[in-house]
Amino acid sequence: MTPEPDLRACFGFRTRRATRALTRHYERHLAPVGLKPTQFSVLAALRMGRHRDLTHLAEMLGLERTSLLRALATLGASGFLTPGHALTAAGQARFAAALPLWQAAQDGVAAELGDQDSAITILEQLGERLGRPARA
């Protein structure tokens, strides 16, 4: 008889649960300005302007390119982006309104984690190590 997996010890299961909880946390905080966490991240990244093209922007954000294109279309249809993906005045205003809500969400997570720097380091390491293409 094959033993059953212990989901309590499964990194994938625990990570998905934590991701869903974090997403809901940020959604609650950003709801008053009508932005989803991914939309906020896209606006923030576009505002920083450190991307070379949309493929690079998707990689920076950890999104599939098609998911990024959907987010851009939604933000554009809401009047927050120009056709060239720059923030409009309305986009700048929405981002400014969302920023303190996002910061409150960040502060809440940081308070729960305690050592924020260590948690971020672990997440970065997981993303980099597990995100590498498999060797042939």
DSSP file with accessible surface (Angstrom, degrees, kcal/mol):
  #  RESIDUE AA STRUCTURE BP1 BP2  ACC     N-H-->O    O-->H-N    N-H-->O    O-->H-N    TCO  KAPPA ALPHA  PHI   PSI    X-CA   Y-CA   Z-CA
    1    1 A M              0   0  228      0, 0.0     0, 0.0     0, 0.0     0, 0.0   0.000 360.0 360.0 360.0 131.8    0.0    0.0    0.0
    2    2 A T        -     0   0  117      1,-0.1     2,-0.0     0, 0.0     0, 0.0  -0.655 360.0-117.5 -80.5 132.6    1.3    3.4   -1.0
    3    3 A P        -     0   0  111      0, 0.0    -1,-0.1     0, 0.0     3,-0.0  -0.348  28.0-112.5 -69.4 149.7    1.4    6.0    1.8
    4    4 A E        -     0   0  162      1,-0.1     2,-0.1    -2,-0.0     0, 0.0  -0.575  35.8-105.3 -77.8 144.0   -0.7    9.1    1.5
    5    5 A P        -     0   0   99      0, 0.0     2,-1.0     0, 0.0     3,-0.1  -0.415  25.8-124.3 -69.2 145.7    1.2   12.4    1.1
    6    6 A D    >   -     0   0   77      1,-0.2     3,-1.5    -2,-0.1     4,-0.4  -0.799  23.2-170.1 -91.1  99.2    1.3   14.6    4.2
    7    7 A L  G >  S+     0   0   89     -2,-1.0     3,-1.1     1,-0.3     7,-0.2   0.795  82.1  67.2 -62.9 -26.6   -0.2   17.9    2.8
    8    8 A R  G 3  S+     0   0  178      1,-0.3    -1,-0.3    -3,-0.1    -2,-0.0   0.811 107.8  39.5 -62.8 -26.6    0.8   19.7    6.0
    9    9 A A  G <  S+     0   0   66     -3,-1.5     2,-0.6     4,-0.0    -1,-0.3   0.389  89.9 112.3-101.4   2.1    4.4   19.1    5.0
   10   10 A C    <>  -     0   0   46     -3,-1.1     4,-2.6    -4,-0.4     5,-0.2  -0.660  53.2-158.4 -83.3 118.6    3.9   19.8    1.2
   11   11 A F  H  > S+     0   0  177     -2,-0.6     4,-2.6     1,-0.2     5,-0.2   0.887  92.9  52.5 -61.6 -39.7    5.7   23.0    0.2
   12   12 A G  H  > S+     0   0   29      2,-0.2     4,-2.4     1,-0.2    -1,-0.2   0.941 111.7  45.0 -62.8 -47.4    3.4   23.4   -2.9
   13   13 A F  H  > S+     0   0   49      1,-0.2     4,-2.3     2,-0.2    -2,-0.2   0.943 115.7  46.7 -61.5 -47.7    0.2   23.0   -0.8
   14   14 A R  H  X S+     0   0  108     -4,-2.6     4,-2.5    -7,-0.2    -2,-0.2   0.891 112.5  50.2 -64.0 -39.5    1.5   25.4    1.9
   15   15 A T  H  X S+     0   0   73     -4,-2.6     4,-3.0    -5,-0.2    -1,-0.2   0.926 110.0  49.7 -67.2 -42.4    2.6   28.0   -0.7
   16   16 A R  H  X S+     0   0  134     -4,-2.4     4,-2.5     2,-0.2    -2,-0.2   0.920 112.3  48.3 -62.8 -42.0   -0.7   27.9   -2.6
   17   17 A R  H  X S+     0   0  128     -4,-2.3     4,-2.2     2,-0.2    -2,-0.2   0.931 114.0  46.3 -62.0 -44.7   -2.6   28.4    0.7
   18   18 A A  H  X S+     0   0   51     -4,-2.5     4,-2.9     2,-0.2     5,-0.2   0.911 111.6  51.8 -65.7 -40.0   -0.3   31.3    1.7
   19   19 A T  H  X S+     0   0   72     -4,-3.0     4,-2.8     2,-0.2    -2,-0.2   0.923 110.0  48.5 -63.4 -43.7   -0.5   32.9   -1.8
   20   20 A R  H  X S+     0   0  120     -4,-2.5     4,-2.5     2,-0.2    -1,-0.2   0.922 112.8  48.4 -63.2 -40.8   -4.3   32.8   -1.7
   21   21 A A  H  X S+     0   0   45     -4,-2.2     4,-2.3     2,-0.2    -2,-0.2   0.930 113.1  47.2 -65.6 -43.4   -4.4   34.3    1.8
   22   22 A L  H  X S+     0   0   74     -4,-2.9     4,-2.6     2,-0.2     5,-0.2   0.917 111.2  51.4 -63.6 -42.7   -1.9   37.1    0.7
   23   23 A T  H  X S+     0   0   56     -4,-2.8     4,-2.8    -5,-0.2    -2,-0.2   0.941 110.9  47.6 -60.6 -46.9   -3.9   37.8   -2.4
   24   24 A R  H  X S+     0   0  122     -4,-2.5     4,-2.5     2,-0.2    -1,-0.2   0.900 110.2  54.1 -61.5 -38.3   -7.1   38.1   -0.4
   25   25 A H  H  X S+     0   0   33     -4,-2.3     4,-1.8     1,-0.2    -2,-0.2   0.948 112.9  41.3 -59.8 -50.1   -5.3   40.4    2.1
   26   26 A Y  H  X S+     0   0   30     -4,-2.6     4,-2.5     1,-0.2     5,-0.2   0.877 112.0  56.0 -68.0 -37.4   -4.1   42.8   -0.7
   27   27 A E  H  X S+     0   0   71     -4,-2.8     4,-1.6    -5,-0.2    -1,-0.2   0.916 106.9  50.1 -59.8 -43.7   -7.5   42.6   -2.5
   28   28 A R  H  < S+     0   0  153     -4,-2.5    -1,-0.2     1,-0.2    -2,-0.2   0.915 113.6  45.5 -61.2 -41.9   -9.3   43.8    0.7
   29   29 A H  H  < S+     0   0   53     -4,-1.8    -2,-0.2     1,-0.2    -1,-0.2   0.880 118.1  41.3 -69.7 -38.7   -6.9   46.7    1.1
   30   30 A L  H ><>S+     0   0    0     -4,-2.5     3,-1.7     1,-0.2     5,-1.3   0.614  89.1  92.7 -86.7 -11.1   -7.0   47.8   -2.5
   31   31 A A  G ><5S+     0   0   63     -4,-1.6     3,-1.8     1,-0.3    -1,-0.2   0.852  74.5  64.7 -53.6 -40.0  -10.8   47.3   -3.0
   32   32 A P  G 3 5S+     0   0  100      0, 0.0    -1,-0.3     0, 0.0    -2,-0.1   0.790 109.2  40.2 -58.9 -24.4  -11.6   50.9   -2.0
   33   33 A V  G < 5S-     0   0   22     -3,-1.7    -2,-0.2     2,-0.2    65,-0.1   0.357 113.5-117.6-104.2   4.6   -9.8   52.1   -5.2
   34   34 A G  T < 5 +     0   0   54     -3,-1.8     2,-0.4    -4,-0.4    -3,-0.2   0.764  68.5 130.6  71.5  27.0  -11.0   49.3   -7.4
   35   35 A L      < -     0   0    6     -5,-1.3    -1,-0.2    -8,-0.1    -2,-0.2  -0.900  50.1-139.2-113.4 145.0   -7.6   47.8   -8.2
   36   36 A K     >  -     0   0  117     -2,-0.4     4,-2.5     1,-0.1     5,-0.2  -0.613  33.8-107.8 -87.8 157.7   -6.6   44.2   -8.0
   37   37 A P  H  > S+     0   0   24      0, 0.0     4,-2.5     0, 0.0     5,-0.2   0.897 120.9  51.2 -55.3 -40.6   -3.1   43.4   -6.6
   38   38 A T  H  > S+     0   0   66      1,-0.2     4,-2.5     2,-0.2     5,-0.2   0.913 109.0  50.9 -64.1 -40.2   -1.8   42.5  -10.1
   39   39 A Q  H  > S+     0   0   30      2,-0.2     4,-2.6     1,-0.2    -1,-0.2   0.916 109.7  50.3 -63.6 -41.1   -3.1   45.8  -11.5
   40   40 A F  H  X S+     0   0    8     -4,-2.5     4,-2.7     1,-0.2    -1,-0.2   0.936 110.9  49.3 -60.7 -45.4   -1.4   47.7   -8.8
   41   41 A S  H  X S+     0   0   54     -4,-2.5     4,-2.7    -5,-0.2    -2,-0.2   0.893 110.4  50.5 -61.8 -39.7    1.9   45.9   -9.5
   42   42 A V  H  X S+     0   0    0     -4,-2.5     4,-2.8     2,-0.2     5,-0.3   0.942 111.6  47.4 -64.1 -46.6    1.6   46.6  -13.2
   43   43 A L  H  X S+     0   0    0     -4,-2.6     4,-2.4     1,-0.2    -2,-0.2   0.929 113.1  49.4 -60.0 -43.7    0.9   50.3  -12.5
   44   44 A A  H  X S+     0   0   24     -4,-2.7     4,-1.9     2,-0.2    -2,-0.2   0.928 112.8  46.4 -61.5 -45.5    3.9   50.4  -10.1
   45   45 A A  H  X>S+     0   0    6     -4,-2.7     4,-1.7     1,-0.2     5,-0.6   0.907 113.0  48.9 -66.2 -41.0    6.2   48.7  -12.6
   46   46 A L  H  <5S+     0   0   16     -4,-2.8    -1,-0.2     1,-0.2    -2,-0.2   0.895 109.5  53.6 -64.3 -37.8    5.1   50.9  -15.5
   47   47 A R  H  <5S+     0   0  132     -4,-2.4    -1,-0.2    -5,-0.3    -2,-0.2   0.872 107.0  51.1 -63.7 -38.0    5.6   54.0  -13.3
   48   48 A M  H  <5S-     0   0   98     -4,-1.9    -1,-0.2    -5,-0.2    -2,-0.2   0.833  92.5-155.9 -69.3 -33.0    9.2   52.9  -12.5
   49   49 A G  T  <5 +     0   0   47     -4,-1.7    -3,-0.1    -5,-0.1    -2,-0.1   0.777  47.6 132.0  66.0  31.4    9.9   52.5  -16.2
   50   50 A R      < +     0   0  178     -5,-0.6     2,-0.3     7,-0.0    -1,-0.1   0.312  41.0 101.2 -97.6   9.6   12.7   50.0  -15.8
   51   51 A H        -     0   0   50     -6,-0.2     3,-0.1     1,-0.1     4,-0.0  -0.685  58.2-153.8 -97.8 150.0   11.5   47.5  -18.4
   52   52 A R  S    S-     0   0  188     -2,-0.3     2,-0.3     1,-0.3    -1,-0.1   0.829  75.1 -22.5 -85.6 -38.7   12.8   47.1  -21.9
   53   53 A D  S  > S-     0   0   82      1,-0.0     4,-2.4     0, 0.0    -1,-0.3  -0.903  78.9 -79.7-159.2-178.5    9.6   45.7  -23.5
   54   54 A L  H  > S+     0   0   30     -2,-0.3     4,-2.7     1,-0.2     5,-0.2   0.852 125.3  54.6 -67.6 -33.1    6.4   43.9  -22.5
   55   55 A T  H  > S+     0   0   59      2,-0.2     4,-2.2     1,-0.2    -1,-0.2   0.942 111.3  45.3 -64.1 -44.2    8.2   40.5  -22.3
   56   56 A H  H  > S+     0   0   32      2,-0.2     4,-2.7     1,-0.2    -2,-0.2   0.907 111.9  52.4 -64.7 -40.5   10.7   41.9  -19.9
   57   57 A L  H  X S+     0   0    0     -4,-2.4     4,-2.1     2,-0.2    -2,-0.2   0.931 108.7  50.3 -61.5 -44.1    7.9   43.6  -17.9
   58   58 A A  H  X>S+     0   0    4     -4,-2.7     5,-2.7     1,-0.2     4,-0.8   0.925 111.5  48.6 -60.4 -43.1    6.1   40.3  -17.7
   59   59 A E  H ><5S+     0   0  130     -4,-2.2     3,-0.8     1,-0.2    -2,-0.2   0.918 109.6  52.1 -63.3 -43.8    9.2   38.6  -16.4
   60   60 A M  H 3<5S+     0   0   74     -4,-2.7    -1,-0.2     1,-0.2    -2,-0.2   0.885 114.8  42.7 -58.1 -39.3    9.8   41.3  -13.9
   61   61 A L  H 3<5S-     0   0   46     -4,-2.1    -1,-0.2    -5,-0.2    -2,-0.2   0.520 110.4-120.4 -87.1  -6.7    6.3   40.9  -12.5
   62   62 A G  T <<5 +     0   0   71     -4,-0.8     2,-0.3    -3,-0.8    -3,-0.2   0.828  68.8 134.4  70.1  31.6    6.4   37.1  -12.6
   63   63 A L      < -     0   0   42     -5,-2.7    -1,-0.3    -6,-0.2     2,-0.2  -0.819  63.8-110.2-112.0 152.1    3.4   37.1  -15.0
   64   64 A E     >  -     0   0  142     -2,-0.3     4,-2.2     1,-0.1     3,-0.3  -0.524  37.2-117.0 -68.4 148.0    2.7   35.1  -18.2
   65   65 A R  H  > S+     0   0  111      1,-0.2     4,-2.6     2,-0.2     5,-0.2   0.898 115.7  53.8 -58.7 -38.6    2.8   37.6  -21.1
   66   66 A T  H  > S+     0   0   86      1,-0.2     4,-2.1     2,-0.2    -1,-0.2   0.880 107.2  51.1 -65.4 -35.9   -0.8   36.9  -21.9
   67   67 A S  H  > S+     0   0   37     -3,-0.3     4,-2.2     2,-0.2    -1,-0.2   0.900 110.4  49.7 -66.1 -40.5   -1.8   37.7  -18.3
   68   68 A L  H  X S+     0   0    0     -4,-2.2     4,-2.9     2,-0.2    -2,-0.2   0.932 108.8  52.0 -62.4 -44.9    0.1   41.0  -18.5
   69   69 A L  H  X S+     0   0   70     -4,-2.6     4,-2.4     1,-0.2    -2,-0.2   0.895 109.7  49.6 -61.0 -38.7   -1.6   41.8  -21.8
   70   70 A R  H  X S+     0   0  150     -4,-2.1     4,-2.4     2,-0.2    -1,-0.2   0.923 111.7  48.5 -64.6 -42.8   -5.0   41.2  -20.2
   71   71 A A  H  X S+     0   0   12     -4,-2.2     4,-2.7     1,-0.2     5,-0.2   0.923 111.8  49.4 -63.7 -42.1   -4.1   43.5  -17.2
   72   72 A L  H  X S+     0   0    6     -4,-2.9     4,-2.8     2,-0.2    -1,-0.2   0.910 110.5  50.8 -63.1 -41.0   -2.8   46.2  -19.6
   73   73 A A  H  X S+     0   0   64     -4,-2.4     4,-2.8    -5,-0.2    -2,-0.2   0.924 111.7  47.2 -63.6 -43.3   -6.1   46.0  -21.6
   74   74 A T  H  X S+     0   0   67     -4,-2.4     4,-1.6     2,-0.2    -2,-0.2   0.931 114.2  46.5 -63.8 -45.4   -8.2   46.3  -18.5
   75   75 A L  H  <>S+     0   0    1     -4,-2.7     5,-2.5     2,-0.2     6,-0.6   0.886 113.8  49.3 -65.3 -37.9   -6.1   49.2  -17.2
   76   76 A G  H ><5S+     0   0   32     -4,-2.8     3,-1.8     4,-0.2    -2,-0.2   0.926 109.1  51.2 -65.8 -43.8   -6.2   50.9  -20.6
   77   77 A A  H 3<5S+     0   0   92     -4,-2.8    -1,-0.2     1,-0.3    -2,-0.2   0.801 106.4  56.2 -65.3 -26.0  -10.0   50.4  -20.9
   78   78 A S  T 3<5S-     0   0   67     -4,-1.6    -1,-0.3    -5,-0.2    -2,-0.2   0.482 119.9-111.9 -82.0  -4.3  -10.3   52.0  -17.4
   79   79 A G  T < 5S+     0   0   35     -3,-1.8    12,-0.4    -4,-0.2    11,-0.3   0.615  87.8 115.4  85.1  14.9   -8.5   55.1  -18.7
   80   80 A F  S   <S+     0   0   15     -5,-2.5     8,-1.9    10,-0.2     2,-0.3   0.618  71.1  43.8 -92.5 -13.8   -5.4   54.5  -16.6
   81   81 A L  B    S-A   87   0A  10     -6,-0.6     6,-0.2     6,-0.3    -2,-0.2  -0.973  73.2-129.6-132.5 148.7   -2.9   53.9  -19.5
   82   82 A T    >   -     0   0   54      4,-2.8     3,-2.4    -2,-0.3     6,-0.0  -0.400  44.1 -97.1 -79.8 168.2   -2.2   55.4  -22.8
   83   83 A P  T 3  S+     0   0  131      0, 0.0    -1,-0.1     0, 0.0    -7,-0.1   0.814 129.1  56.1 -58.1 -25.6   -2.0   53.1  -25.9
   84   84 A G  T 3  S-     0   0   63      2,-0.1    -2,-0.0     1,-0.0     0, 0.0   0.303 122.9-108.0 -88.1   8.3    1.8   53.2  -25.4
   85   85 A H  S <  S+     0   0   60     -3,-2.4     2,-0.3     1,-0.3    -4,-0.0   0.760  72.7 138.0  71.7  30.5    1.3   51.9  -21.8
   86   86 A A        -     0   0   52      1,-0.0    -4,-2.8   -39,-0.0    -1,-0.3  -0.769  62.5 -99.5 -96.3 151.5    2.2   55.1  -20.0
   87   87 A L  B     -A   81   0A  23     -2,-0.3    -6,-0.3    -6,-0.2     2,-0.1  -0.513  35.7-144.1 -70.8 132.9    0.1   56.1  -17.0
   88   88 A T     >  -     0   0   35     -8,-1.9     4,-2.9    -2,-0.2     5,-0.2  -0.319  35.2 -93.8 -80.4 177.2   -2.5   58.7  -17.8
   89   89 A A  H  > S+     0   0   86      1,-0.2     4,-2.5     2,-0.2     5,-0.2   0.916 132.0  50.0 -59.7 -40.0   -3.3   61.5  -15.3
   90   90 A A  H  > S+     0   0   50    -11,-0.3     4,-2.6     2,-0.2    -1,-0.2   0.888 110.3  50.1 -65.3 -38.0   -6.2   59.2  -14.1
   91   91 A G  H  > S+     0   0    0    -12,-0.4     4,-2.5     2,-0.2    -2,-0.2   0.908 110.8  48.7 -65.7 -41.8   -3.7   56.3  -13.8
   92   92 A Q  H  X S+     0   0   79     -4,-2.9     4,-2.6     1,-0.2    -2,-0.2   0.920 113.0  48.2 -62.3 -43.4   -1.3   58.5  -11.8
   93   93 A A  H  X S+     0   0   63     -4,-2.5     4,-2.3    -5,-0.2    -2,-0.2   0.906 112.2  48.2 -65.3 -41.9   -4.2   59.6   -9.5
   94   94 A R  H  X S+     0   0   86     -4,-2.6     4,-2.1     2,-0.2    -1,-0.2   0.915 112.3  49.4 -66.0 -40.8   -5.5   56.0   -9.0
   95   95 A F  H  X S+     0   0   10     -4,-2.5     4,-2.1     2,-0.2    -2,-0.2   0.936 110.6  50.3 -62.2 -44.9   -1.9   54.8   -8.2
   96   96 A A  H  < S+     0   0   61     -4,-2.6    -2,-0.2     1,-0.2    -1,-0.2   0.887 111.7  48.0 -61.5 -38.4   -1.5   57.7   -5.7
   97   97 A A  H  X S+     0   0   49     -4,-2.3     4,-0.5     1,-0.2    -1,-0.2   0.851 114.6  46.7 -69.6 -33.8   -4.8   56.8   -4.0
   98   98 A A  H  X S+     0   0    0     -4,-2.1     4,-2.8    -5,-0.2     3,-0.3   0.783  93.6  78.9 -78.8 -27.2   -3.8   53.1   -3.9
   99   99 A L  H  X S+     0   0   70     -4,-2.1     4,-2.7     1,-0.2     5,-0.2   0.897  94.4  44.4 -55.9 -48.1   -0.3   53.6   -2.6
  100  100 A P  H  > S+     0   0   81      0, 0.0     4,-2.0     0, 0.0    -1,-0.2   0.869 114.0  51.9 -67.6 -27.7   -1.2   54.1    1.1
  101  101 A L  H  X S+     0   0   49     -4,-0.5     4,-1.9    -3,-0.3    -2,-0.2   0.916 111.0  47.1 -70.2 -41.3   -3.7   51.2    0.9
  102  102 A W  H  X S+     0   0   65     -4,-2.8     4,-2.9     2,-0.2    -1,-0.2   0.919 110.2  53.4 -63.4 -42.1   -0.9   49.0   -0.5
  103  103 A Q  H  X S+     0   0   82     -4,-2.7     4,-3.0    -5,-0.3    -2,-0.2   0.895 106.9  51.7 -62.7 -38.1    1.4   50.2    2.2
  104  104 A A  H  X S+     0   0   45     -4,-2.0     4,-2.1     2,-0.2    -1,-0.2   0.907 110.3  49.0 -63.7 -39.8   -1.1   49.3    4.9
  105  105 A A  H  X S+     0   0    0     -4,-1.9     4,-2.1     2,-0.2    -2,-0.2   0.932 112.2  48.6 -63.8 -44.8   -1.3   45.8    3.4
  106  106 A Q  H  X S+     0   0   48     -4,-2.9     4,-2.9     1,-0.2    -2,-0.2   0.925 110.4  50.8 -58.4 -47.7    2.5   45.6    3.3
  107  107 A D  H  X S+     0   0   89     -4,-3.0     4,-2.4     1,-0.2    -1,-0.2   0.881 108.6  52.5 -61.3 -38.3    2.7   46.7    7.0
  108  108 A G  H  X S+     0   0   26     -4,-2.1     4,-1.6     2,-0.2    -1,-0.2   0.913 112.0  44.7 -63.8 -42.9    0.1   44.1    8.0
  109  109 A V  H  X S+     0   0   29     -4,-2.1     4,-2.4     2,-0.2     5,-0.2   0.938 112.6  51.7 -66.8 -44.6    2.1   41.3    6.3
  110  110 A A  H  X S+     0   0   17     -4,-2.9     4,-2.2     1,-0.2    -2,-0.2   0.902 107.6  53.0 -59.8 -39.5    5.4   42.6    7.8
  111  111 A A  H  < S+     0   0   80     -4,-2.4    -1,-0.2     1,-0.2    -2,-0.2   0.881 111.4  46.5 -63.9 -36.5    3.9   42.7   11.3
  112  112 A E  H  < S+     0   0  166     -4,-1.6    -1,-0.2     1,-0.2    -2,-0.2   0.861 114.4  46.9 -73.1 -35.3    2.8   39.0   10.9
  113  113 A L  H  < S-     0   0   94     -4,-2.4     2,-1.6     1,-0.2    -2,-0.2   0.793  83.0-163.4 -78.0 -31.1    6.1   37.9    9.5
  114  114 A G  S  < S+     0   0   60     -4,-2.2     2,-1.5    -5,-0.2    -1,-0.2  -0.627  77.7  50.1  82.9 -89.2    8.3   39.6   12.1
  115  115 A D     >  +     0   0   93     -2,-1.6     4,-1.8     1,-0.2     5,-0.2  -0.620  68.3 176.1 -87.5  87.1   11.7   39.4   10.2
  116  116 A Q  H  > S+     0   0   72     -2,-1.5     4,-2.5     1,-0.2     5,-0.2   0.884  73.9  56.5 -61.9 -40.3   10.6   40.8    6.9
  117  117 A D  H  > S+     0   0  121      1,-0.2     4,-2.3     2,-0.2    -1,-0.2   0.910 107.8  47.7 -61.9 -41.7   14.1   40.8    5.3
  118  118 A S  H  > S+     0   0   56      2,-0.2     4,-2.4     1,-0.2    -1,-0.2   0.913 111.5  50.7 -65.4 -41.4   14.5   37.0    6.0
  119  119 A A  H  X S+     0   0   21     -4,-1.8     4,-2.4     2,-0.2    -2,-0.2   0.923 111.2  47.9 -62.8 -43.3   11.1   36.2    4.5
  120  120 A I  H  X S+     0   0   75     -4,-2.5     4,-2.8     2,-0.2     5,-0.2   0.916 110.2  52.5 -64.7 -40.5   11.9   38.2    1.4
  121  121 A T  H  X S+     0   0   70     -4,-2.3     4,-2.7    -5,-0.2    -2,-0.2   0.931 109.6  48.8 -60.8 -44.3   15.2   36.5    1.0
  122  122 A I  H  X S+     0   0   97     -4,-2.4     4,-2.6     1,-0.2    -1,-0.2   0.934 112.5  47.9 -62.2 -45.4   13.6   33.1    1.3
  123  123 A L  H  X S+     0   0  112     -4,-2.4     4,-2.5     1,-0.2    -1,-0.2   0.916 112.5  49.2 -62.6 -42.4   11.0   34.0   -1.3
  124  124 A E  H  X S+     0   0  111     -4,-2.8     4,-2.6     2,-0.2     5,-0.2   0.929 111.4  49.3 -61.8 -45.2   13.6   35.4   -3.7
  125  125 A Q  H  X S+     0   0   77     -4,-2.7     4,-3.1    -5,-0.2     5,-0.3   0.918 111.2  49.2 -62.7 -43.0   15.8   32.3   -3.3
  126  126 A L  H  X S+     0   0   81     -4,-2.6     4,-2.5     1,-0.2     5,-0.4   0.933 112.2  48.5 -60.7 -46.2   12.9   30.0   -4.0
  127  127 A G  H  X S+     0   0   50     -4,-2.5     4,-1.1    -5,-0.2    -2,-0.2   0.914 116.9  41.6 -61.1 -42.6   11.9   31.9   -7.1
  128  128 A E  H  < S+     0   0  122     -4,-2.6     4,-0.4    -5,-0.2    -2,-0.2   0.934 119.8  41.3 -72.6 -45.6   15.4   32.0   -8.5
  129  129 A R  H >< S+     0   0  147     -4,-3.1     3,-0.5    -5,-0.2    -2,-0.2   0.911 123.3  36.5 -71.5 -43.9   16.3   28.4   -7.7
  130  130 A L  H 3< S+     0   0  136     -4,-2.5    -1,-0.2    -5,-0.3    -3,-0.2   0.680 110.3  63.3 -83.7 -17.1   13.1   26.7   -8.6
  131  131 A G  T 3< S+     0   0   58     -4,-1.1    -1,-0.2    -5,-0.4    -2,-0.2   0.507  77.1 110.8 -85.1  -3.6   12.4   29.0  -11.5
  132  132 A R  S <  S-     0   0  152     -3,-0.5     3,-0.1    -4,-0.4    -3,-0.0  -0.432  80.1-102.9 -69.0 143.5   15.5   27.9  -13.4
  133  133 A P        -     0   0  118      0, 0.0    -1,-0.1     0, 0.0     2,-0.1  -0.346  43.5-100.6 -62.7 146.4   14.9   25.9  -16.6
  134  134 A A        -     0   0  103      1,-0.1     2,-0.3    -3,-0.1    -3,-0.0  -0.398  36.9-117.6 -67.0 143.5   15.4   22.2  -16.1
  135  135 A R              0   0  230     -2,-0.1    -1,-0.1    -3,-0.1    -3,-0.0  -0.663 360.0 360.0 -84.5 141.9   18.7   20.9  -17.5
  136  136 A A              0   0  151     -2,-0.3    -1,-0.1     0, 0.0     0, 0.0  -0.370 360.0 360.0 -83.3 360.0   18.6   18.4  -20.3
